[in-house]
């Protein structure tokens, strides 16, 4: 119905605003308040806190669970939920959207909405330009954001829906008790390629 459409648009709009400033996302600002104060102070003071979300994600990537300085479980959980949510719509990742909007408009057709499709499109352009040694079509700032997005994607299989779907049986067979913090990516890589299902092997190789 009309209401559903309007409601969905409103939720998307609010999520984009929260992406810009995590202080407007009460669950994140409460669960991660110590870490924000301790590690993301400069980002929280600059430009209405636009860098806080990226700061939290970077901290999560750099400090695996159980390591010195890692975030508490509550903060880790809400940051991970946020990372999964942003997979649905790349515009929920404020800095990524900001730095790559023009590149996506120019080089990705039809216009993708899901973040994995945007990443795939940009990566293909960067890879082609690198291999053919021609001037990069994708701007330097966007390439930096893309690198950060790929770091996230490869840190947890939940952030790589294509890989998770292609390897669901292999994960069950080989990695049920060896998932680690990345949900099984390293476990899959450690298997002999011939043991993996054809589709899983193909997607894993592409990644």
CNS distance restraints for C-alpha pairs under 8 A (distance, minus, plus):
assign (resid   1 and name CA) (resid   5 and name CA) 6.62 0.50 0.50
assign (resid   2 and name CA) (resid   6 and name CA) 6.22 0.50 0.50
assign (resid   3 and name CA) (resid   7 and name CA) 5.82 0.50 0.50
assign (resid   4 and name CA) (resid   8 and name CA) 5.99 0.50 0.50
assign (resid   5 and name CA) (resid   9 and name CA) 6.23 0.50 0.50
assign (resid   6 and name CA) (resid  10 and name CA) 6.20 0.50 0.50
assign (resid   7 and name CA) (resid  11 and name CA) 6.24 0.50 0.50
assign (resid   8 and name CA) (resid  12 and name CA) 6.16 0.50 0.50
assign (resid   9 and name CA) (resid  13 and name CA) 6.09 0.50 0.50
assign (resid  10 and name CA) (resid  14 and name CA) 6.19 0.50 0.50
assign (resid  11 and name CA) (resid  15 and name CA) 6.07 0.50 0.50
assign (resid  12 and name CA) (resid  16 and name CA) 6.24 0.50 0.50
assign (resid  13 and name CA) (resid  17 and name CA) 6.43 0.50 0.50
assign (resid  14 and name CA) (resid  18 and name CA) 6.18 0.50 0.50
assign (resid  15 and name CA) (resid  19 and name CA) 6.06 0.50 0.50
assign (resid  15 and name CA) (resid  92 and name CA) 6.52 0.50 0.50
assign (resid  16 and name CA) (resid  20 and name CA) 6.43 0.50 0.50
assign (resid  16 and name CA) (resid  91 and name CA) 6.81 0.50 0.50
assign (resid  16 and name CA) (resid  92 and name CA) 5.04 0.50 0.50
assign (resid  16 and name CA) (resid  93 and name CA) 7.79 0.50 0.50
assign (resid  16 and name CA) (resid  94 and name CA) 7.20 0.50 0.50
assign (resid  17 and name CA) (resid  21 and name CA) 6.51 0.50 0.50
assign (resid  17 and name CA) (resid  24 and name CA) 7.76 0.50 0.50
assign (resid  18 and name CA) (resid  22 and name CA) 5.42 0.50 0.50
assign (resid  18 and name CA) (resid  23 and name CA) 7.52 0.50 0.50
assign (resid  18 and name CA) (resid  24 and name CA) 5.43 0.50 0.50
assign (resid  18 and name CA) (resid  25 and name CA) 5.59 0.50 0.50
assign (resid  19 and name CA) (resid  50 and name CA) 7.73 0.50 0.50
assign (resid  19 and name CA) (resid  53 and name CA) 7.27 0.50 0.50
assign (resid  19 and name CA) (resid  92 and name CA) 5.72 0.50 0.50
assign (resid  19 and name CA) (resid  93 and name CA) 6.23 0.50 0.50
assign (resid  19 and name CA) (resid  94 and name CA) 5.65 0.50 0.50
assign (resid  20 and name CA) (resid  48 and name CA) 7.90 0.50 0.50
assign (resid  20 and name CA) (resid  49 and name CA) 7.25 0.50 0.50
assign (resid  20 and name CA) (resid  50 and name CA) 4.99 0.50 0.50
assign (resid  20 and name CA) (resid  94 and name CA) 5.50 0.50 0.50
assign (resid  21 and name CA) (resid  25 and name CA) 7.55 0.50 0.50
assign (resid  21 and name CA) (resid  48 and name CA) 6.26 0.50 0.50
assign (resid  21 and name CA) (resid  49 and name CA) 5.21 0.50 0.50
assign (resid  21 and name CA) (resid  50 and name CA) 5.28 0.50 0.50
assign (resid  21 and name CA) (resid  52 and name CA) 7.42 0.50 0.50
assign (resid  21 and name CA) (resid  53 and name CA) 7.79 0.50 0.50
assign (resid  22 and name CA) (resid  26 and name CA) 7.64 0.50 0.50
assign (resid  22 and name CA) (resid  28 and name CA) 6.68 0.50 0.50
assign (resid  22 and name CA) (resid  29 and name CA) 6.27 0.50 0.50
assign (resid  22 and name CA) (resid  49 and name CA) 6.99 0.50 0.50
assign (resid  22 and name CA) (resid  50 and name CA) 7.69 0.50 0.50
assign (resid  22 and name CA) (resid  52 and name CA) 6.74 0.50 0.50
assign (resid  22 and name CA) (resid  53 and name CA) 6.42 0.50 0.50
assign (resid  23 and name CA) (resid  28 and name CA) 7.67 0.50 0.50
assign (resid  23 and name CA) (resid  29 and name CA) 5.45 0.50 0.50
assign (resid  23 and name CA) (resid  49 and name CA) 7.51 0.50 0.50
assign (resid  24 and name CA) (resid  29 and name CA) 7.77 0.50 0.50
assign (resid  25 and name CA) (resid  29 and name CA) 6.22 0.50 0.50
assign (resid  26 and name CA) (resid  30 and name CA) 5.90 0.50 0.50
assign (resid  27 and name CA) (resid  31 and name CA) 5.99 0.50 0.50
assign (resid  27 and name CA) (resid  78 and name CA) 7.41 0.50 0.50
assign (resid  28 and name CA) (resid  32 and name CA) 5.76 0.50 0.50
assign (resid  28 and name CA) (resid  33 and name CA) 7.75 0.50 0.50
assign (resid  28 and name CA) (resid  75 and name CA) 6.92 0.50 0.50
assign (resid  28 and name CA) (resid  78 and name CA) 6.18 0.50 0.50
assign (resid  28 and name CA) (resid  79 and name CA) 7.15 0.50 0.50
assign (resid  29 and name CA) (resid  33 and name CA) 5.28 0.50 0.50
assign (resid  29 and name CA) (resid  36 and name CA) 7.78 0.50 0.50
assign (resid  31 and name CA) (resid  74 and name CA) 5.86 0.50 0.50
assign (resid  31 and name CA) (resid  75 and name CA) 4.88 0.50 0.50
assign (resid  31 and name CA) (resid  78 and name CA) 7.51 0.50 0.50
assign (resid  32 and name CA) (resid  36 and name CA) 6.04 0.50 0.50
assign (resid  32 and name CA) (resid  71 and name CA) 7.95 0.50 0.50
assign (resid  32 and name CA) (resid  74 and name CA) 7.76 0.50 0.50
assign (resid  32 and name CA) (resid  75 and name CA) 4.93 0.50 0.50
assign (resid  33 and name CA) (resid  37 and name CA) 6.14 0.50 0.50
assign (resid  34 and name CA) (resid  38 and name CA) 5.98 0.50 0.50
assign (resid  35 and name CA) (resid  39 and name CA) 5.52 0.50 0.50
assign (resid  35 and name CA) (resid  40 and name CA) 6.90 0.50 0.50
assign (resid  35 and name CA) (resid  56 and name CA) 7.89 0.50 0.50
assign (resid  35 and name CA) (resid  71 and name CA) 7.14 0.50 0.50
assign (resid  36 and name CA) (resid  40 and name CA) 4.64 0.50 0.50
assign (resid  36 and name CA) (resid  41 and name CA) 6.16 0.50 0.50
assign (resid  36 and name CA) (resid  44 and name CA) 7.44 0.50 0.50
assign (resid  36 and name CA) (resid  52 and name CA) 7.22 0.50 0.50
assign (resid  36 and name CA) (resid  56 and name CA) 7.49 0.50 0.50
assign (resid  37 and name CA) (resid  41 and name CA) 5.32 0.50 0.50
assign (resid  39 and name CA) (resid  55 and name CA) 7.93 0.50 0.50
assign (resid  40 and name CA) (resid  44 and name CA) 6.12 0.50 0.50
assign (resid  40 and name CA) (resid  52 and name CA) 6.04 0.50 0.50
assign (resid  40 and name CA) (resid  55 and name CA) 6.02 0.50 0.50
assign (resid  40 and name CA) (resid  56 and name CA) 7.38 0.50 0.50
assign (resid  41 and name CA) (resid  45 and name CA) 6.28 0.50 0.50
assign (resid  42 and name CA) (resid  46 and name CA) 6.27 0.50 0.50
assign (resid  43 and name CA) (resid  47 and name CA) 7.79 0.50 0.50
assign (resid  43 and name CA) (resid  49 and name CA) 5.60 0.50 0.50
assign (resid  43 and name CA) (resid  50 and name CA) 6.86 0.50 0.50
assign (resid  43 and name CA) (resid  51 and name CA) 4.88 0.50 0.50
assign (resid  43 and name CA) (resid  52 and name CA) 5.34 0.50 0.50
assign (resid  43 and name CA) (resid  55 and name CA) 7.39 0.50 0.50
assign (resid  44 and name CA) (resid  48 and name CA) 6.72 0.50 0.50
assign (resid  44 and name CA) (resid  49 and name CA) 4.00 0.50 0.50
assign (resid  44 and name CA) (resid  50 and name CA) 7.15 0.50 0.50
assign (resid  44 and name CA) (resid  51 and name CA) 6.80 0.50 0.50
assign (resid  44 and name CA) (resid  52 and name CA) 5.65 0.50 0.50
assign (resid  45 and name CA) (resid  49 and name CA) 5.95 0.50 0.50
assign (resid  46 and name CA) (resid  50 and name CA) 7.20 0.50 0.50
assign (resid  46 and name CA) (resid  51 and name CA) 7.69 0.50 0.50
assign (resid  50 and name CA) (resid  94 and name CA) 7.53 0.50 0.50
assign (resid  50 and name CA) (resid  95 and name CA) 7.67 0.50 0.50
assign (resid  51 and name CA) (resid  55 and name CA) 6.06 0.50 0.50
assign (resid  51 and name CA) (resid  95 and name CA) 7.69 0.50 0.50
assign (resid  52 and name CA) (resid  56 and name CA) 6.19 0.50 0.50
assign (resid  53 and name CA) (resid  57 and name CA) 6.30 0.50 0.50
assign (resid  54 and name CA) (resid  58 and name CA) 6.03 0.50 0.50
assign (resid  54 and name CA) (resid  95 and name CA) 7.99 0.50 0.50
assign (resid  55 and name CA) (resid  59 and name CA) 6.13 0.50 0.50
assign (resid  56 and name CA) (resid  60 and name CA) 6.22 0.50 0.50
assign (resid  56 and name CA) (resid  79 and name CA) 7.27 0.50 0.50
assign (resid  57 and name CA) (resid  61 and name CA) 6.26 0.50 0.50
assign (resid  57 and name CA) (resid  79 and name CA) 6.82 0.50 0.50
assign (resid  57 and name CA) (resid 152 and name CA) 7.93 0.50 0.50
assign (resid  58 and name CA) (resid  62 and name CA) 6.09 0.50 0.50
assign (resid  59 and name CA) (resid  63 and name CA) 5.90 0.50 0.50
assign (resid  59 and name CA) (resid  70 and name CA) 7.63 0.50 0.50
assign (resid  59 and name CA) (resid  71 and name CA) 7.83 0.50 0.50
assign (resid  60 and name CA) (resid  64 and name CA) 6.42 0.50 0.50
assign (resid  60 and name CA) (resid  70 and name CA) 6.97 0.50 0.50
assign (resid  60 and name CA) (resid  71 and name CA) 6.88 0.50 0.50
assign (resid  60 and name CA) (resid  76 and name CA) 7.04 0.50 0.50
assign (resid  61 and name CA) (resid 151 and name CA) 7.98 0.50 0.50
assign (resid  61 and name CA) (resid 152 and name CA) 7.22 0.50 0.50
assign (resid  61 and name CA) (resid 155 and name CA) 7.12 0.50 0.50
assign (resid  63 and name CA) (resid  67 and name CA) 5.97 0.50 0.50
assign (resid  63 and name CA) (resid  68 and name CA) 7.14 0.50 0.50
assign (resid  63 and name CA) (resid  69 and name CA) 6.51 0.50 0.50
assign (resid  63 and name CA) (resid  70 and name CA) 4.85 0.50 0.50
assign (resid  63 and name CA) (resid  71 and name CA) 7.61 0.50 0.50
assign (resid  64 and name CA) (resid  70 and name CA) 6.19 0.50 0.50
assign (resid  64 and name CA) (resid 181 and name CA) 7.51 0.50 0.50
assign (resid  65 and name CA) (resid  70 and name CA) 5.86 0.50 0.50
assign (resid  65 and name CA) (resid  71 and name CA) 7.52 0.50 0.50
assign (resid  65 and name CA) (resid 181 and name CA) 7.34 0.50 0.50
assign (resid  66 and name CA) (resid  70 and name CA) 6.41 0.50 0.50
assign (resid  71 and name CA) (resid  75 and name CA) 6.27 0.50 0.50
assign (resid  71 and name CA) (resid  76 and name CA) 6.02 0.50 0.50
assign (resid  72 and name CA) (resid  76 and name CA) 6.14 0.50 0.50
assign (resid  73 and name CA) (resid  77 and name CA) 6.02 0.50 0.50
assign (resid  74 and name CA) (resid  78 and name CA) 6.41 0.50 0.50
assign (resid  75 and name CA) (resid  79 and name CA) 6.11 0.50 0.50
assign (resid  76 and name CA) (resid  80 and name CA) 6.07 0.50 0.50
assign (resid  77 and name CA) (resid  81 and name CA) 6.16 0.50 0.50
assign (resid  78 and name CA) (resid  82 and name CA) 6.15 0.50 0.50
assign (resid  79 and name CA) (resid  83 and name CA) 6.24 0.50 0.50
assign (resid  80 and name CA) (resid  84 and name CA) 6.26 0.50 0.50
assign (resid  81 and name CA) (resid  85 and name CA) 6.15 0.50 0.50
assign (resid  82 and name CA) (resid  86 and name CA) 6.26 0.50 0.50
assign (resid  83 and name CA) (resid  87 and name CA) 6.78 0.50 0.50
assign (resid  83 and name CA) (resid 159 and name CA) 7.21 0.50 0.50
assign (resid  84 and name CA) (resid  88 and name CA) 7.56 0.50 0.50
assign (resid  84 and name CA) (resid 158 and name CA) 6.97 0.50 0.50
assign (resid  84 and name CA) (resid 159 and name CA) 6.00 0.50 0.50
assign (resid  85 and name CA) (resid  89 and name CA) 7.62 0.50 0.50
assign (resid  86 and name CA) (resid  90 and name CA) 5.93 0.50 0.50
assign (resid  86 and name CA) (resid  91 and name CA) 7.64 0.50 0.50
assign (resid  86 and name CA) (resid  92 and name CA) 5.28 0.50 0.50
assign (resid  86 and name CA) (resid  93 and name CA) 6.14 0.50 0.50
assign (resid  86 and name CA) (resid 115 and name CA) 7.15 0.50 0.50
assign (resid  87 and name CA) (resid 114 and name CA) 6.02 0.50 0.50
assign (resid  87 and name CA) (resid 115 and name CA) 4.98 0.50 0.50
assign (resid  87 and name CA) (resid 116 and name CA) 6.68 0.50 0.50
assign (resid  87 and name CA) (resid 159 and name CA) 6.97 0.50 0.50
assign (resid  88 and name CA) (resid 113 and name CA) 7.36 0.50 0.50
assign (resid  88 and name CA) (resid 114 and name CA) 5.02 0.50 0.50
assign (resid  88 and name CA) (resid 115 and name CA) 6.39 0.50 0.50
assign (resid  89 and name CA) (resid 113 and name CA) 5.40 0.50 0.50
assign (resid  89 and name CA) (resid 114 and name CA) 4.84 0.50 0.50
assign (resid  89 and name CA) (resid 115 and name CA) 5.70 0.50 0.50
assign (resid  90 and name CA) (resid  96 and name CA) 7.65 0.50 0.50
assign (resid  90 and name CA) (resid  97 and name CA) 6.71 0.50 0.50
assign (resid  90 and name CA) (resid 113 and name CA) 6.27 0.50 0.50
assign (resid  90 and name CA) (resid 114 and name CA) 5.84 0.50 0.50
assign (resid  90 and name CA) (resid 115 and name CA) 4.34 0.50 0.50
assign (resid  90 and name CA) (resid 118 and name CA) 7.30 0.50 0.50
assign (resid  91 and name CA) (resid  96 and name CA) 7.67 0.50 0.50
assign (resid  91 and name CA) (resid  97 and name CA) 5.28 0.50 0.50
assign (resid  91 and name CA) (resid 113 and name CA) 7.94 0.50 0.50
assign (resid  92 and name CA) (resid  97 and name CA) 7.60 0.50 0.50
assign (resid  93 and name CA) (resid  97 and name CA) 5.96 0.50 0.50
assign (resid  94 and name CA) (resid  98 and name CA) 6.02 0.50 0.50
assign (resid  95 and name CA) (resid  99 and name CA) 6.05 0.50 0.50
assign (resid  95 and name CA) (resid 145 and name CA) 7.39 0.50 0.50
assign (resid  96 and name CA) (resid 100 and name CA) 5.85 0.50 0.50
assign (resid  96 and name CA) (resid 101 and name CA) 7.88 0.50 0.50
assign (resid  96 and name CA) (resid 142 and name CA) 7.10 0.50 0.50
assign (resid  96 and name CA) (resid 145 and name CA) 5.60 0.50 0.50
assign (resid  96 and name CA) (resid 146 and name CA) 7.33 0.50 0.50
assign (resid  96 and name CA) (resid 149 and name CA) 7.97 0.50 0.50
assign (resid  97 and name CA) (resid 101 and name CA) 5.28 0.50 0.50
assign (resid  99 and name CA) (resid 141 and name CA) 5.90 0.50 0.50
assign (resid  99 and name CA) (resid 142 and name CA) 4.96 0.50 0.50
assign (resid  99 and name CA) (resid 145 and name CA) 7.17 0.50 0.50
assign (resid 100 and name CA) (resid 104 and name CA) 6.08 0.50 0.50
assign (resid 100 and name CA) (resid 139 and name CA) 7.76 0.50 0.50
assign (resid 100 and name CA) (resid 141 and name CA) 7.67 0.50 0.50
assign (resid 100 and name CA) (resid 142 and name CA) 4.80 0.50 0.50
assign (resid 100 and name CA) (resid 145 and name CA) 7.85 0.50 0.50
assign (resid 101 and name CA) (resid 105 and name CA) 6.25 0.50 0.50
assign (resid 102 and name CA) (resid 106 and name CA) 6.17 0.50 0.50
assign (resid 103 and name CA) (resid 107 and name CA) 5.90 0.50 0.50
assign (resid 103 and name CA) (resid 108 and name CA) 7.75 0.50 0.50
assign (resid 103 and name CA) (resid 122 and name CA) 7.93 0.50 0.50
assign (resid 103 and name CA) (resid 137 and name CA) 7.99 0.50 0.50
assign (resid 103 and name CA) (resid 138 and name CA) 5.96 0.50 0.50
assign (resid 103 and name CA) (resid 139 and name CA) 7.10 0.50 0.50
assign (resid 103 and name CA) (resid 142 and name CA) 7.60 0.50 0.50
assign (resid 104 and name CA) (resid 108 and name CA) 5.08 0.50 0.50
assign (resid 104 and name CA) (resid 111 and name CA) 7.46 0.50 0.50
assign (resid 104 and name CA) (resid 118 and name CA) 7.17 0.50 0.50
assign (resid 104 and name CA) (resid 122 and name CA) 7.32 0.50 0.50
assign (resid 105 and name CA) (resid 109 and name CA) 7.66 0.50 0.50
assign (resid 105 and name CA) (resid 111 and name CA) 7.07 0.50 0.50
assign (resid 107 and name CA) (resid 121 and name CA) 7.67 0.50 0.50
assign (resid 107 and name CA) (resid 122 and name CA) 7.63 0.50 0.50
assign (resid 107 and name CA) (resid 125 and name CA) 7.89 0.50 0.50
assign (resid 108 and name CA) (resid 112 and name CA) 7.14 0.50 0.50
assign (resid 108 and name CA) (resid 118 and name CA) 7.40 0.50 0.50
assign (resid 108 and name CA) (resid 121 and name CA) 6.04 0.50 0.50
assign (resid 108 and name CA) (resid 122 and name CA) 7.56 0.50 0.50
assign (resid 112 and name CA) (resid 117 and name CA) 5.92 0.50 0.50
assign (resid 112 and name CA) (resid 118 and name CA) 5.84 0.50 0.50
assign (resid 113 and name CA) (resid 117 and name CA) 7.21 0.50 0.50
assign (resid 113 and name CA) (resid 118 and name CA) 7.10 0.50 0.50
assign (resid 114 and name CA) (resid 118 and name CA) 6.59 0.50 0.50
assign (resid 115 and name CA) (resid 119 and name CA) 6.08 0.50 0.50
assign (resid 116 and name CA) (resid 120 and name CA) 6.07 0.50 0.50
assign (resid 116 and name CA) (resid 160 and name CA) 7.48 0.50 0.50
assign (resid 117 and name CA) (resid 121 and name CA) 6.17 0.50 0.50
assign (resid 118 and name CA) (resid 122 and name CA) 6.27 0.50 0.50
assign (resid 119 and name CA) (resid 123 and name CA) 5.92 0.50 0.50
assign (resid 119 and name CA) (resid 146 and name CA) 7.05 0.50 0.50
assign (resid 119 and name CA) (resid 149 and name CA) 7.82 0.50 0.50
assign (resid 119 and name CA) (resid 150 and name CA) 7.93 0.50 0.50
assign (resid 120 and name CA) (resid 124 and name CA) 6.12 0.50 0.50
assign (resid 121 and name CA) (resid 125 and name CA) 6.57 0.50 0.50
assign (resid 122 and name CA) (resid 126 and name CA) 6.26 0.50 0.50
assign (resid 122 and name CA) (resid 138 and name CA) 7.30 0.50 0.50
assign (resid 122 and name CA) (resid 146 and name CA) 7.84 0.50 0.50
assign (resid 123 and name CA) (resid 127 and name CA) 5.91 0.50 0.50
assign (resid 123 and name CA) (resid 146 and name CA) 7.83 0.50 0.50
assign (resid 124 and name CA) (resid 128 and name CA) 6.05 0.50 0.50
assign (resid 125 and name CA) (resid 129 and name CA) 6.23 0.50 0.50
assign (resid 125 and name CA) (resid 137 and name CA) 7.18 0.50 0.50
assign (resid 125 and name CA) (resid 138 and name CA) 7.18 0.50 0.50
assign (resid 126 and name CA) (resid 130 and name CA) 6.08 0.50 0.50
assign (resid 126 and name CA) (resid 136 and name CA) 6.64 0.50 0.50
assign (resid 126 and name CA) (resid 137 and name CA) 7.36 0.50 0.50
assign (resid 126 and name CA) (resid 138 and name CA) 6.58 0.50 0.50
assign (resid 126 and name CA) (resid 143 and name CA) 7.93 0.50 0.50
assign (resid 127 and name CA) (resid 131 and name CA) 6.08 0.50 0.50
assign (resid 128 and name CA) (resid 132 and name CA) 5.99 0.50 0.50
assign (resid 129 and name CA) (resid 133 and name CA) 5.71 0.50 0.50
assign (resid 129 and name CA) (resid 134 and name CA) 5.17 0.50 0.50
assign (resid 129 and name CA) (resid 135 and name CA) 6.52 0.50 0.50
assign (resid 129 and name CA) (resid 136 and name CA) 5.63 0.50 0.50
assign (resid 129 and name CA) (resid 137 and name CA) 7.34 0.50 0.50
assign (resid 130 and name CA) (resid 134 and name CA) 6.65 0.50 0.50
assign (resid 130 and name CA) (resid 136 and name CA) 7.41 0.50 0.50
assign (resid 138 and name CA) (resid 142 and name CA) 6.59 0.50 0.50
assign (resid 138 and name CA) (resid 143 and name CA) 6.54 0.50 0.50
assign (resid 139 and name CA) (resid 143 and name CA) 6.22 0.50 0.50
assign (resid 140 and name CA) (resid 144 and name CA) 6.34 0.50 0.50
assign (resid 141 and name CA) (resid 145 and name CA) 6.46 0.50 0.50
assign (resid 142 and name CA) (resid 146 and name CA) 6.02 0.50 0.50
assign (resid 143 and name CA) (resid 147 and name CA) 6.20 0.50 0.50
assign (resid 144 and name CA) (resid 148 and name CA) 6.57 0.50 0.50
assign (resid 145 and name CA) (resid 149 and name CA) 6.23 0.50 0.50
assign (resid 146 and name CA) (resid 150 and name CA) 6.15 0.50 0.50
assign (resid 147 and name CA) (resid 151 and name CA) 6.21 0.50 0.50
assign (resid 148 and name CA) (resid 152 and name CA) 6.40 0.50 0.50
assign (resid 149 and name CA) (resid 153 and name CA) 6.17 0.50 0.50
assign (resid 150 and name CA) (resid 154 and name CA) 6.08 0.50 0.50
assign (resid 151 and name CA) (resid 155 and name CA) 6.20 0.50 0.50
assign (resid 152 and name CA) (resid 156 and name CA) 7.04 0.50 0.50
assign (resid 152 and name CA) (resid 159 and name CA) 7.30 0.50 0.50
assign (resid 153 and name CA) (resid 157 and name CA) 7.22 0.50 0.50
assign (resid 153 and name CA) (resid 159 and name CA) 5.07 0.50 0.50
assign (resid 153 and name CA) (resid 160 and name CA) 5.71 0.50 0.50
assign (resid 154 and name CA) (resid 159 and name CA) 7.58 0.50 0.50
assign (resid 154 and name CA) (resid 160 and name CA) 7.32 0.50 0.50
assign (resid 154 and name CA) (resid 182 and name CA) 7.81 0.50 0.50
assign (resid 154 and name CA) (resid 185 and name CA) 7.63 0.50 0.50
assign (resid 155 and name CA) (resid 159 and name CA) 7.86 0.50 0.50
assign (resid 155 and name CA) (resid 181 and name CA) 7.99 0.50 0.50
assign (resid 155 and name CA) (resid 182 and name CA) 5.32 0.50 0.50
assign (resid 155 and name CA) (resid 185 and name CA) 7.99 0.50 0.50
assign (resid 156 and name CA) (resid 160 and name CA) 7.13 0.50 0.50
assign (resid 156 and name CA) (resid 181 and name CA) 7.06 0.50 0.50
assign (resid 156 and name CA) (resid 182 and name CA) 4.01 0.50 0.50
assign (resid 156 and name CA) (resid 183 and name CA) 5.72 0.50 0.50
assign (resid 156 and name CA) (resid 184 and name CA) 7.89 0.50 0.50
assign (resid 156 and name CA) (resid 185 and name CA) 7.13 0.50 0.50
assign (resid 157 and name CA) (resid 161 and name CA) 7.05 0.50 0.50
assign (resid 157 and name CA) (resid 163 and name CA) 7.03 0.50 0.50
assign (resid 157 and name CA) (resid 164 and name CA) 5.97 0.50 0.50
assign (resid 157 and name CA) (resid 182 and name CA) 6.00 0.50 0.50
assign (resid 157 and name CA) (resid 183 and name CA) 5.41 0.50 0.50
assign (resid 157 and name CA) (resid 184 and name CA) 6.77 0.50 0.50
assign (resid 157 and name CA) (resid 185 and name CA) 6.18 0.50 0.50
assign (resid 158 and name CA) (resid 164 and name CA) 7.00 0.50 0.50
assign (resid 158 and name CA) (resid 183 and name CA) 7.19 0.50 0.50
assign (resid 160 and name CA) (resid 164 and name CA) 6.27 0.50 0.50
assign (resid 161 and name CA) (resid 165 and name CA) 6.01 0.50 0.50
assign (resid 162 and name CA) (resid 166 and name CA) 6.16 0.50 0.50
assign (resid 162 and name CA) (resid 203 and name CA) 7.49 0.50 0.50
assign (resid 163 and name CA) (resid 167 and name CA) 6.02 0.50 0.50
assign (resid 163 and name CA) (resid 200 and name CA) 6.94 0.50 0.50
assign (resid 163 and name CA) (resid 203 and name CA) 5.96 0.50 0.50
assign (resid 163 and name CA) (resid 204 and name CA) 6.59 0.50 0.50
assign (resid 164 and name CA) (resid 168 and name CA) 5.73 0.50 0.50
assign (resid 166 and name CA) (resid 199 and name CA) 5.76 0.50 0.50
assign (resid 166 and name CA) (resid 200 and name CA) 4.75 0.50 0.50
assign (resid 166 and name CA) (resid 203 and name CA) 6.96 0.50 0.50
assign (resid 167 and name CA) (resid 171 and name CA) 5.95 0.50 0.50
assign (resid 167 and name CA) (resid 197 and name CA) 7.46 0.50 0.50
assign (resid 167 and name CA) (resid 199 and name CA) 7.44 0.50 0.50
assign (resid 167 and name CA) (resid 200 and name CA) 4.66 0.50 0.50
assign (resid 168 and name CA) (resid 172 and name CA) 6.34 0.50 0.50
assign (resid 169 and name CA) (resid 173 and name CA) 6.11 0.50 0.50
assign (resid 170 and name CA) (resid 174 and name CA) 5.78 0.50 0.50
assign (resid 170 and name CA) (resid 175 and name CA) 7.27 0.50 0.50
assign (resid 170 and name CA) (resid 188 and name CA) 7.66 0.50 0.50
assign (resid 170 and name CA) (resid 196 and name CA) 6.31 0.50 0.50
assign (resid 170 and name CA) (resid 197 and name CA) 6.97 0.50 0.50
assign (resid 170 and name CA) (resid 200 and name CA) 7.62 0.50 0.50
assign (resid 171 and name CA) (resid 175 and name CA) 4.76 0.50 0.50
assign (resid 171 and name CA) (resid 176 and name CA) 6.18 0.50 0.50
assign (resid 171 and name CA) (resid 184 and name CA) 6.71 0.50 0.50
assign (resid 171 and name CA) (resid 188 and name CA) 7.15 0.50 0.50
assign (resid 172 and name CA) (resid 176 and name CA) 5.17 0.50 0.50
assign (resid 174 and name CA) (resid 178 and name CA) 7.83 0.50 0.50
assign (resid 174 and name CA) (resid 187 and name CA) 7.67 0.50 0.50
assign (resid 174 and name CA) (resid 188 and name CA) 7.63 0.50 0.50
assign (resid 174 and name CA) (resid 191 and name CA) 7.96 0.50 0.50
assign (resid 175 and name CA) (resid 179 and name CA) 5.56 0.50 0.50
assign (resid 175 and name CA) (resid 184 and name CA) 6.03 0.50 0.50
assign (resid 175 and name CA) (resid 187 and name CA) 6.01 0.50 0.50
assign (resid 175 and name CA) (resid 188 and name CA) 7.16 0.50 0.50
assign (resid 178 and name CA) (resid 184 and name CA) 6.66 0.50 0.50
assign (resid 178 and name CA) (resid 187 and name CA) 6.47 0.50 0.50
assign (resid 179 and name CA) (resid 183 and name CA) 4.58 0.50 0.50
assign (resid 179 and name CA) (resid 184 and name CA) 4.05 0.50 0.50
assign (resid 179 and name CA) (resid 185 and name CA) 7.62 0.50 0.50
assign (resid 179 and name CA) (resid 187 and name CA) 6.64 0.50 0.50
assign (resid 180 and name CA) (resid 184 and name CA) 6.17 0.50 0.50
assign (resid 182 and name CA) (resid 186 and name CA) 7.29 0.50 0.50
assign (resid 184 and name CA) (resid 188 and name CA) 6.12 0.50 0.50
assign (resid 185 and name CA) (resid 189 and name CA) 6.36 0.50 0.50
assign (resid 186 and name CA) (resid 190 and name CA) 6.23 0.50 0.50
assign (resid 187 and name CA) (resid 191 and name CA) 6.76 0.50 0.50
assign (resid 189 and name CA) (resid 204 and name CA) 7.66 0.50 0.50
assign (resid 191 and name CA) (resid 195 and name CA) 6.90 0.50 0.50
assign (resid 191 and name CA) (resid 196 and name CA) 7.33 0.50 0.50
assign (resid 192 and name CA) (resid 196 and name CA) 7.15 0.50 0.50
assign (resid 193 and name CA) (resid 201 and name CA) 6.40 0.50 0.50
assign (resid 196 and name CA) (resid 200 and name CA) 6.38 0.50 0.50
assign (resid 196 and name CA) (resid 201 and name CA) 5.80 0.50 0.50
assign (resid 197 and name CA) (resid 201 and name CA) 6.09 0.50 0.50
assign (resid 198 and name CA) (resid 202 and name CA) 6.19 0.50 0.50
assign (resid 199 and name CA) (resid 203 and name CA) 6.30 0.50 0.50
assign (resid 200 and name CA) (resid 204 and name CA) 5.95 0.50 0.50
assign (resid 201 and name CA) (resid 205 and name CA) 6.01 0.50 0.50
assign (resid 202 and name CA) (resid 206 and name CA) 6.29 0.50 0.50
assign (resid 203 and name CA) (resid 207 and name CA) 6.23 0.50 0.50
